[in-house]
Amino acid sequence: MSKKRRRYSAEYKFKVALEAAKETKTLAEIASETGVHPNQVSQWKGQLLEDGAHIFISNGARRQREFEKLEAELYEQIGRLKMELEWLKKKAACFD
């Protein structure tokens, strides 16, 4: 029987990566304490150090993207409803 793949939460990954970034312990020590492979700890640490600056600026950018996405969906819906209304007006004109 094959071994099930473990899935770690973002909070857990952050905690392990932060511990590795502090460099108070070696990657091997952190890996043995957490039960995660040292390569994975190293990868999470690299992601934290690389994307760490985006944590503080992405919140506003994420909200902006969500707003733009919602706005685009609403304009699309408005266009669709206008087309349906015009079609209904044409069909209703036949009955007058």
Secondary structure, DSSP 8 states (H G I E B T S, - for coil): ---------HHHHHHHHHHHHHTSS-HHHHHHHHT--HHHHHHHHHHHHHHHHHHHHHHHHHHHHHHHHHHHHHHHHHHHHHHHHHHHHHHHHHT-
